[in-house]
Amino acid sequence: MNENKKALYFSIILGTIGNILIAIATMKYLVKENDILGYGIILFGLVLTNLYISDLEKKAGIRKKLTLIRVFFVTLSLFISALYFFYY
């Protein structure tokens, strides 16, 4: 794998981790404040951001399999953190 692809994949990983961390911190704050409307707005914003990132990955030539894996991990981590914050 050439250096350009490695840098691109590294950027994708960092961007995904950043999205997950922002989502977890936002959920924690919204649970503390008990703001259901804010939770919906943040969730909608994260969905739009992930759609935009997926579109950029498609234009950059990233394989669809890698994009689906990223979306799966983001969805799974948001679901687990939502369960944790809302039920514990």
DSSP file (Angstrom, degrees, kcal/mol; ACC not computed):
  #  RESIDUE AA STRUCTURE BP1 BP2  ACC     N-H-->O    O-->H-N    N-H-->O    O-->H-N    TCO  KAPPA ALPHA  PHI   PSI    X-CA   Y-CA   Z-CA
    1    1 A M              0   0    0      0, 0.0     2,-0.0     0, 0.0     0, 0.0   0.000 360.0 360.0 360.0 132.6    0.0    0.0    0.0
    2    2 A N     >  -     0   0    0      1,-0.1     4,-1.9     4,-0.0     3,-0.3  -0.291 360.0-106.3 -79.8 167.5    1.5    3.3   -0.9
    3    3 A E  H  > S+     0   0    0      1,-0.2     4,-2.3     2,-0.2     5,-0.2   0.816 116.3  58.7 -63.3 -33.4    1.9    6.2    1.4
    4    4 A N  H  > S+     0   0    0      1,-0.2     4,-1.8     2,-0.2    -1,-0.2   0.910 107.9  45.4 -64.5 -42.5   -1.0    8.2    0.0
    5    5 A K  H  > S+     0   0    0     -3,-0.3     4,-2.7     2,-0.2     5,-0.2   0.886 111.2  53.4 -68.2 -39.3   -3.5    5.5    0.7
    6    6 A K  H  X S+     0   0    0     -4,-1.9     4,-2.4     1,-0.2    -2,-0.2   0.919 109.9  47.6 -62.1 -43.0   -2.1    5.0    4.2
    7    7 A A  H  X S+     0   0    0     -4,-2.3     4,-2.0     2,-0.2    -1,-0.2   0.880 111.8  50.8 -65.2 -37.5   -2.5    8.7    5.0
    8    8 A L  H  X S+     0   0    0     -4,-1.8     4,-2.0     2,-0.2    -2,-0.2   0.923 111.9  46.1 -66.0 -45.2   -6.1    8.6    3.6
    9    9 A Y  H  X S+     0   0    0     -4,-2.7     4,-2.3     1,-0.2    -2,-0.2   0.887 111.2  52.9 -65.6 -38.6   -7.0    5.6    5.7
   10   10 A F  H  X S+     0   0    0     -4,-2.4     4,-2.4    -5,-0.2    -1,-0.2   0.904 108.8  50.0 -62.7 -41.2   -5.5    7.1    8.8
   11   11 A S  H  X S+     0   0    0     -4,-2.0     4,-2.5     2,-0.2    -1,-0.2   0.886 109.3  51.9 -64.4 -38.7   -7.5   10.3    8.2
   12   12 A I  H  X S+     0   0    0     -4,-2.0     4,-2.2     2,-0.2    -2,-0.2   0.920 110.2  48.6 -63.2 -43.9  -10.7    8.2    7.9
   13   13 A I  H  X S+     0   0    0     -4,-2.3     4,-2.4     2,-0.2    -2,-0.2   0.925 112.8  47.3 -63.4 -45.0  -10.0    6.5   11.2
   14   14 A L  H  X S+     0   0    0     -4,-2.4     4,-2.4     1,-0.2    -1,-0.2   0.898 111.8  50.7 -64.5 -40.0   -9.3    9.8   13.0
   15   15 A G  H  X S+     0   0    0     -4,-2.5     4,-2.2     2,-0.2    -1,-0.2   0.887 111.0  48.6 -64.5 -39.0  -12.4   11.3   11.5
   16   16 A T  H  X S+     0   0    0     -4,-2.2     4,-2.3     2,-0.2    -2,-0.2   0.918 111.7  48.6 -67.2 -44.0  -14.5    8.4   12.6
   17   17 A I  H  X S+     0   0    0     -4,-2.4     4,-2.5     1,-0.2    -2,-0.2   0.901 110.7  52.3 -62.4 -40.2  -13.1    8.4   16.1
   18   18 A G  H  X S+     0   0    0     -4,-2.4     4,-2.3     2,-0.2    -2,-0.2   0.915 109.2  48.8 -62.0 -44.1  -13.7   12.2   16.3
   19   19 A N  H  X S+     0   0    0     -4,-2.2     4,-2.3     1,-0.2    -1,-0.2   0.914 112.1  49.3 -61.3 -42.9  -17.4   11.7   15.3
   20   20 A I  H  X S+     0   0    0     -4,-2.3     4,-2.5     2,-0.2    -2,-0.2   0.920 111.5  48.4 -63.9 -44.0  -17.8    9.0   17.9
   21   21 A L  H  X S+     0   0    0     -4,-2.5     4,-2.4     2,-0.2     5,-0.2   0.897 111.8  49.0 -65.3 -40.4  -16.3   11.1   20.7
   22   22 A I  H  X S+     0   0    0     -4,-2.3     4,-2.3    -5,-0.2    -1,-0.2   0.919 112.5  48.9 -63.7 -42.6  -18.4   14.1   19.8
   23   23 A A  H  X S+     0   0    0     -4,-2.3     4,-2.5    -5,-0.2    -2,-0.2   0.909 112.1  47.7 -64.6 -42.3  -21.5   12.0   19.8
   24   24 A I  H  X S+     0   0    0     -4,-2.5     4,-2.4     2,-0.2    -2,-0.2   0.926 113.2  47.4 -66.2 -44.7  -20.7   10.4   23.1
   25   25 A A  H  X S+     0   0    0     -4,-2.4     4,-2.1     1,-0.2    -1,-0.2   0.894 113.1  49.4 -63.6 -38.9  -19.9   13.7   24.8
   26   26 A T  H  X S+     0   0    0     -4,-2.3     4,-2.7    -5,-0.2    -2,-0.2   0.916 110.7  49.2 -66.4 -43.1  -23.1   15.2   23.4
   27   27 A M  H  X S+     0   0    0     -4,-2.5     4,-2.4     1,-0.2     5,-0.2   0.915 109.9  51.8 -62.8 -41.8  -25.2   12.3   24.6
   28   28 A K  H  X S+     0   0    0     -4,-2.4     4,-1.8     1,-0.2    -1,-0.2   0.922 112.6  45.6 -61.4 -43.5  -23.7   12.5   28.0
   29   29 A Y  H  X S+     0   0    0     -4,-2.1     4,-2.1     1,-0.2    -2,-0.2   0.921 113.1  49.2 -65.4 -44.1  -24.5   16.2   28.3
   30   30 A L  H  X>S+     0   0    0     -4,-2.7     5,-1.8     1,-0.2     4,-1.1   0.842 109.7  51.4 -68.8 -32.4  -28.0   15.9   26.9
   31   31 A V  H  <5S+     0   0    0     -4,-2.4    -1,-0.2     2,-0.2    -2,-0.2   0.897 110.1  50.4 -67.3 -39.3  -28.8   13.0   29.3
   32   32 A K  H  <5S+     0   0    0     -4,-1.8    -2,-0.2    -5,-0.2    -1,-0.2   0.891 117.3  39.2 -64.1 -39.4  -27.6   15.2   32.2
   33   33 A E  H  <5S-     0   0    0     -4,-2.1    -1,-0.2    -5,-0.1    -2,-0.2   0.572 103.7-132.9 -86.9 -10.4  -29.8   18.1   31.0
   34   34 A N  T  <5 +     0   0    0     -4,-1.1     2,-0.7     1,-0.2    -3,-0.2   0.936  48.0 157.3  57.0  51.3  -32.7   15.8   30.1
   35   35 A D     >< +     0   0    0     -5,-1.8     4,-1.6     1,-0.2    -1,-0.2  -0.847  17.7 173.1-112.4  94.5  -33.2   17.5   26.7
   36   36 A I  H  > S+     0   0    0     -2,-0.7     4,-2.0     2,-0.2    -1,-0.2   0.883  80.3  52.2 -70.8 -39.8  -35.0   15.1   24.3
   37   37 A L  H  > S+     0   0    0      1,-0.2     4,-2.2     2,-0.2    -1,-0.2   0.919 109.2  50.5 -63.1 -43.3  -35.4   17.7   21.5
   38   38 A G  H  > S+     0   0    0      1,-0.2     4,-2.6     2,-0.2    -1,-0.2   0.876 107.1  54.9 -61.2 -37.6  -31.7   18.5   21.7
   39   39 A Y  H  X S+     0   0    0     -4,-1.6     4,-2.6     1,-0.2    -1,-0.2   0.918 108.6  48.1 -62.2 -43.3  -30.9   14.8   21.4
   40   40 A G  H  X S+     0   0    0     -4,-2.0     4,-2.4     2,-0.2    -2,-0.2   0.901 111.8  49.1 -64.0 -41.2  -33.0   14.5   18.3
   41   41 A I  H  X S+     0   0    0     -4,-2.2     4,-2.3     2,-0.2    -2,-0.2   0.921 113.0  47.0 -64.8 -43.8  -31.3   17.6   16.7
   42   42 A I  H  X S+     0   0    0     -4,-2.6     4,-2.5     2,-0.2    -2,-0.2   0.915 111.9  50.6 -64.4 -42.8  -27.8   16.3   17.5
   43   43 A L  H  X S+     0   0    0     -4,-2.6     4,-2.1     1,-0.2    -2,-0.2   0.918 111.1  48.5 -61.8 -43.2  -28.7   12.8   16.2
   44   44 A F  H  X S+     0   0    0     -4,-2.4     4,-2.3     1,-0.2    -1,-0.2   0.901 111.2  51.0 -62.8 -41.2  -30.0   14.3   12.9
   45   45 A G  H  X S+     0   0    0     -4,-2.3     4,-2.3     1,-0.2    -2,-0.2   0.890 109.5  49.7 -63.4 -40.3  -26.8   16.5   12.6
   46   46 A L  H  X S+     0   0    0     -4,-2.5     4,-2.5     2,-0.2    -1,-0.2   0.881 109.3  51.9 -67.1 -37.1  -24.6   13.4   13.1
   47   47 A V  H  X S+     0   0    0     -4,-2.1     4,-2.2     2,-0.2    -2,-0.2   0.935 111.4  47.0 -63.2 -45.1  -26.5   11.5   10.4
   48   48 A L  H  X S+     0   0    0     -4,-2.3     4,-2.1     1,-0.2    -2,-0.2   0.899 111.9  51.0 -63.5 -39.8  -26.1   14.4    8.0
   49   49 A T  H  X S+     0   0    0     -4,-2.3     4,-2.4     1,-0.2    -2,-0.2   0.916 110.4  48.6 -63.5 -42.9  -22.4   14.7    8.8
   50   50 A N  H  X S+     0   0    0     -4,-2.5     4,-2.4     2,-0.2    -1,-0.2   0.863 109.5  52.7 -67.0 -34.8  -21.9   10.9    8.3
   51   51 A L  H  X S+     0   0    0     -4,-2.2     4,-2.0     2,-0.2    -1,-0.2   0.908 110.5  48.3 -63.6 -40.6  -23.7   11.2    4.9
   52   52 A Y  H  X S+     0   0    0     -4,-2.1     4,-2.3     2,-0.2    -2,-0.2   0.913 111.5  49.0 -65.5 -43.0  -21.4   14.0    3.9
   53   53 A I  H  X S+     0   0    0     -4,-2.4     4,-2.4     1,-0.2    -2,-0.2   0.901 109.8  52.3 -64.2 -40.0  -18.3   12.0    4.9
   54   54 A S  H  X S+     0   0    0     -4,-2.4     4,-2.0     1,-0.2    -1,-0.2   0.898 108.9  50.4 -62.2 -40.0  -19.5    9.0    3.0
   55   55 A D  H  X S+     0   0    0     -4,-2.0     4,-2.0     2,-0.2    -2,-0.2   0.910 110.5  49.2 -64.5 -42.0  -20.0   11.1   -0.1
   56   56 A L  H  X S+     0   0    0     -4,-2.3     4,-1.7     1,-0.2    -2,-0.2   0.890 109.7  51.9 -64.0 -38.9  -16.4   12.5    0.3
   57   57 A E  H  X>S+     0   0    0     -4,-2.4     5,-2.6     2,-0.2     4,-0.6   0.886 108.1  51.9 -64.6 -37.6  -15.1    9.0    0.7
   58   58 A K  H ><5S+     0   0    0     -4,-2.0     3,-0.8     1,-0.2    -2,-0.2   0.912 110.6  47.7 -64.1 -42.0  -16.9    7.9   -2.5
   59   59 A K  H 3<5S+     0   0    0     -4,-2.0    -1,-0.2     1,-0.2    -2,-0.2   0.800 108.6  55.1 -69.3 -28.1  -15.3   10.8   -4.4
   60   60 A A  H 3<5S-     0   0    0     -4,-1.7    -1,-0.2    -5,-0.2    -2,-0.2   0.570 119.0-111.2 -81.0  -8.6  -11.9   10.0   -3.0
   61   61 A G  T <<5 +     0   0    0     -3,-0.8     2,-0.2    -4,-0.6    -3,-0.2   0.716  57.8 161.8  88.8  21.0  -12.2    6.4   -4.3
   62   62 A I      < -     0   0    0     -5,-2.6    -1,-0.3    -6,-0.1    -2,-0.0  -0.547  47.0-102.3 -74.7 139.5  -12.5    4.6   -1.0
   63   63 A R     >  -     0   0    0     -2,-0.2     4,-1.7     1,-0.1     3,-0.3  -0.283  20.8-126.6 -62.8 146.5  -13.9    1.1   -1.4
   64   64 A K  H  > S+     0   0    0      1,-0.2     4,-2.5     2,-0.2     5,-0.2   0.825 108.2  61.4 -63.3 -32.6  -17.6    0.7   -0.4
   65   65 A K  H  > S+     0   0    0      1,-0.2     4,-2.0     2,-0.2    -1,-0.2   0.917 104.6  47.2 -61.9 -44.0  -16.7   -2.1    1.9
   66   66 A L  H  > S+     0   0    0     -3,-0.3     4,-2.2     2,-0.2    -1,-0.2   0.883 111.5  51.4 -65.6 -38.4  -14.5    0.1    4.1
   67   67 A T  H  X S+     0   0    0     -4,-1.7     4,-2.4     2,-0.2    -2,-0.2   0.907 109.8  49.3 -64.9 -42.0  -17.2    2.8    4.1
   68   68 A L  H  X S+     0   0    0     -4,-2.5     4,-2.3     2,-0.2    -2,-0.2   0.875 109.4  52.0 -65.9 -37.0  -19.8    0.2    5.3
   69   69 A I  H  X S+     0   0    0     -4,-2.0     4,-2.3     2,-0.2    -1,-0.2   0.917 110.5  48.8 -63.7 -42.9  -17.5   -1.0    8.0
   70   70 A R  H  X S+     0   0    0     -4,-2.2     4,-2.3     1,-0.2    -2,-0.2   0.926 111.8  48.2 -62.7 -45.2  -17.0    2.6    9.2
   71   71 A V  H  X S+     0   0    0     -4,-2.4     4,-2.5     1,-0.2     5,-0.2   0.895 110.5  52.8 -62.9 -39.8  -20.8    3.2    9.2
   72   72 A F  H  X S+     0   0    0     -4,-2.3     4,-2.7     1,-0.2    -2,-0.2   0.931 110.8  45.9 -61.1 -46.8  -21.3    0.0   11.1
   73   73 A F  H  X S+     0   0    0     -4,-2.3     4,-2.4     2,-0.2     5,-0.2   0.880 113.0  49.5 -67.3 -37.6  -18.8    0.9   13.9
   74   74 A V  H  X S+     0   0    0     -4,-2.3     4,-2.3     2,-0.2    -1,-0.2   0.941 114.1  45.5 -64.6 -46.2  -20.2    4.4   14.2
   75   75 A T  H  X S+     0   0    0     -4,-2.5     4,-2.3    -5,-0.2    -2,-0.2   0.921 114.3  48.4 -63.5 -44.6  -23.8    3.1   14.5
   76   76 A L  H  X S+     0   0    0     -4,-2.7     4,-2.5    -5,-0.2     5,-0.2   0.918 112.6  47.3 -62.7 -45.0  -22.8    0.4   16.9
   77   77 A S  H  X S+     0   0    0     -4,-2.4     4,-2.4     1,-0.2    -1,-0.2   0.884 112.8  49.1 -67.3 -37.6  -20.8    2.7   19.2
   78   78 A L  H  X S+     0   0    0     -4,-2.3     4,-2.2    -5,-0.2    -1,-0.2   0.896 112.2  49.1 -66.5 -39.1  -23.6    5.3   19.2
   79   79 A F  H  X S+     0   0    0     -4,-2.3     4,-2.3    -5,-0.2    -2,-0.2   0.929 113.1  46.0 -65.5 -45.3  -26.2    2.6   20.1
   80   80 A I  H  X S+     0   0    0     -4,-2.5     4,-2.3     1,-0.2    -2,-0.2   0.916 114.5  47.3 -64.8 -43.6  -24.1    1.2   22.9
   81   81 A S  H  X S+     0   0    0     -4,-2.4     4,-2.7     2,-0.2     5,-0.2   0.867 110.7  52.5 -68.3 -34.3  -23.3    4.6   24.3
   82   82 A A  H  X S+     0   0    0     -4,-2.2     4,-2.4     2,-0.2     5,-0.3   0.926 110.3  48.2 -65.2 -43.5  -27.0    5.6   24.1
   83   83 A L  H  X S+     0   0    0     -4,-2.3     4,-1.7     1,-0.2    -2,-0.2   0.916 113.3  48.6 -60.4 -42.6  -28.0    2.5   26.0
   84   84 A Y  H  X S+     0   0    0     -4,-2.3     4,-1.3     1,-0.2    -2,-0.2   0.937 115.9  41.1 -63.9 -48.0  -25.3    3.2   28.6
   85   85 A F  H  < S+     0   0    0     -4,-2.7    -1,-0.2     1,-0.2    -2,-0.2   0.839 119.4  43.2 -73.8 -32.6  -26.3    6.8   29.2
   86   86 A F  H  < S+     0   0    0     -4,-2.4    -1,-0.2    -5,-0.2    -2,-0.2   0.738 123.2  33.5 -86.7 -22.2  -30.0    6.4   29.1
   87   87 A Y  H  <        0   0    0     -4,-1.7    -2,-0.2    -5,-0.3    -3,-0.2   0.487 360.0 360.0-114.4  -3.6  -30.3    3.3   31.2
   88   88 A Y     <        0   0    0     -4,-1.3    -3,-0.2    -5,-0.2    -2,-0.1   0.367 360.0 360.0-124.4 360.0  -27.5    3.6   33.8
